[in-house]
């Protein structure tokens, strides 16, 4: 497999793991042909913020620690590739890479230096919230509100990373049909969207230790 990270909800990653995952994330963006320069511009702008970004804000969720997002995204790609292989589906590899690595990149926040203050979506929660509620991060309310899939798509277009229709919907719908606004796409979404939402769900459950 491309990547195999199985961590518990209470685990933290070492500095070496964080750097390794970021380097893998970036190296995959070098394999996108004509779109590589734009993907790399995005990744390099976010830089350390992407490397350290958590995948969620609460301990009860998945990857609520520094480096959680890159680790999770790489797991989603691994699961997507396994799903494609198991069913013998024909899917463009660059579409798999883009859709899985970019599906949650909006969790980093906005482009660096876009706001005068902090551009991050997640900011460290107060100590009492961490200890009493398991809320490791809270949302940055000083930036423009936008849901994560929309911010992920915004980041792609901001840096000129062009997406086709299937890739756009794979990112937009990755949280699945349990999300109310996604239900209208049930039985209408492209195969790539189904692959990403299934791979994402499997990765999140595995990372939480559910299976």
JORASUL-V873033 format. One record per helix or strand of 2 or more residues. SS is the DSSP state (H for helix, E for strand). FROM is the first residue (numbers start at 1). LEN is the number of residues. If there is no record, write none. Layout:
SS,FROM,LEN
SS,FROM,LEN
//
This chain:
H,15,15
H,33,14
H,48,5
H,68,20
H,93,10
H,105,3
E,122,3
H,127,7
E,137,3
H,148,11
H,165,8
H,180,6
H,191,17
//
